[in-house]
Amino acid sequence: MIKVHLLTLGAYQTNCYIFHEEASKTCCVVDPGYEPEVIEEKLGELGLTVEAILLTHGHFDHVGGVRQLAADTDCDVYLSAEDLSLPRPLTAGKLYYTHTYEEKTPLRLAGLTIAVLPTPGHTPGSVCLLTDDAMFSGDTLFCGSCGRTDLPGGSREEMTASLRKLAALEENYWVLPGHGASSTLDQEKAHNPYLN
């Protein structure tokens, strides 16, 4: 069973998630956009060691704490290669990573199997991470909304196709977005106008 711990950090109130299999002492951190020292303090409280940082996309408010957290914990960092083309002002400098996601190749980390679902639209390399009954949806799918597509690298057409892909999933995932409240996929299918 998955355990998820939420930290909402920084000026953009970015949701950073720490998750792991219930019995595991290693974890993954999703989108450490700000305040790596706060994340590290929480990890200490939980008694967890970071195995990997997983990025849903490369925007600055999701990656700002990556370099320090990775240096302090000596962990791997996963990013979609497609986001390496994002302009530097959107990423706050050169993106730091140790691995790029391989499509259709699940990750085995923190006692869990994690499927990486490409969902371009907000950025060229946006992904949703699926594990157990949870979906870390980044800035692709929000409670009642979806990510913006008007920034460089965004595409309304790709976002529409990505949302169709999420709507076609049969499991009722717990949707854990990059900003705002969590939801469920069934709730979004029923009430989110962008998913209909």
N, C-alpha and C positions, 0 to 999 in steps of 0.2 A: 504494500500500500504506500502511496506517495504522501510525503509530508511537504507542505509549502509554507514558507514564511515570507511575508510581504514587508518591504520597506519602501515608503514613498518619499523621494528625495529631491532636493534641488528646486530651483526657481520654476522649472516646468512641471514639478510634481510627477516625476517619472517613477513608475512602478518598477522596483528592482525585486526580483524573487530569488530566494534561496530554496532549493528543493532537493530531495533525496528520498530514497527508499527508507521506510520507517526504521529498519534495523541498521542502516548504513551509517558509518561515521564519516563518510566522505559525501560531498554535495556538489551541486552545480549552482552557479550564480548567473541569472539572466539579466542582462542590461544594467550593469552598474554605472549609471550615468553620472552620478555625483557622490560626494562624501564617502570615499573608500574607507576612511577611518571609522565611520558609523557602521558600515557593512562588516568590517573586521571585528568591531566590538560585538556585534550580534553573533557572528560566527563563534567567537569566544564563549559567549553566553550559552550557545547551543552545543558547544563541544564538537564542532564540525571542522573538517579540513576540506578546502576547496580542491576538487579534482579538475574542474574546468569552468571557464566563463563562456557562456553561450550568448551570442548577440543576435537579436531579431533583425537588426539593420544597423547602418553605420552613422546615423545622425548623432550630433554632438551630445544631445541630452540623454542618449542611451549608451554612449561609449566613454564619457568624460572621466570616469574613475577606473577604466580598464588597466591602463599602464601601471598605475601604482598598486592596484589590487593584485595584478599578475606578478609584479616584482616582489611584493610582500609575501605572497603565498606560493610562488614558484609553480603556477598552474598553467595549463594550456588555455588558449583562447581561440574560439571558433567563430568564423565570419563567412558570409557568402562572398565569393570572389567578384560577383557582379557589382557589389557596392564599392569596390576599389576605384571605380570610375567617378564616384561622387565628388563634386567640387570641394576643395579644402574648407571654405567658409562653413559648409554644412557639417563637416566632420571635426572641426576644430583642430586641423592639422592632419598629419599622416596617420592613417588607421593602424592600430597595433593588433596583430593576430599571430598565431602560430600554426593554425590549420584553417583550410577552407572546407565548407560542407561539401560532401559528395552526394549528389542526388541519388535517391533510392538506396543509399547505404546508411542504415540506422547507426546511431551512436550507442555504445554501452558504457554508461557512466553512473556513478553514485548508486549502483545496484539496480538501475533501471535501463530499459531500452527506449531510446528517444528517436522518433521518426522526424525527419526534417522535410517540411512541405514548402516548396517554393511558392511564395504568394506576392509576386511583384505588383507594383502599382504605387505604393507610397514611395518606395525606392526600387531600383532595378533588382536588388538582391534581398528584398524583404522575405522573411521566412516565418512560418508558424512552427512551433515545436510541440510535438504530440507525444505524451508519455502517460501510461496508465490511463486515468480518466481526465487528464488535464491538457489544455491547449494554451500555450503561451503565444498570444496572437500579436504581440508587438503593437505597431501602429497600423495593422491591417484591419482588424475588427475590434470595435469598441462596443460597449453596452449602448445599444440604440443608434450606433453610427459606424463610420469607417474612417480610415485615415485620409488625410488631404493628399491631393495629387498634383497641386499647382507649383510645387517646388521643383528645381532642376532634378531630373532623373525620375520624376513622377509621371504616371500615365493613367488617365481615366480608363482607357480601354483595358489595360492590364489589370487595374484594380477590379473592374467589373468581372473579368474572367477569373480572378483569384477568389472573389466573393462567391461566384458560382461554384467554384471548386469546394469551398468550405460548406456551402449549402447542400452539396451532394454527399457530404459525410454522414454516415448513418448513426454513429455513436453520439450520445448526448454529452459532449465534452463540457467540462468546467472551463469557461473562457476567462483567461487571465490576461488582460490587455496591458499595453504599455502606459496607459493613463486612465484614470477613472476607476469606476466600480467593476467588479467581476460580474459574470453572468453565466448562462448556460447556452449551449448551441441551440437547443430546442427553443429557448426563450427568444433568442435572436432570430431564428427562423420564423417565429410567430409574430414578432413585433418590430424587428429592425427593417425599415423600409429599404435599406441598401442590400439586404440579403434576400429580398423577395423579387 
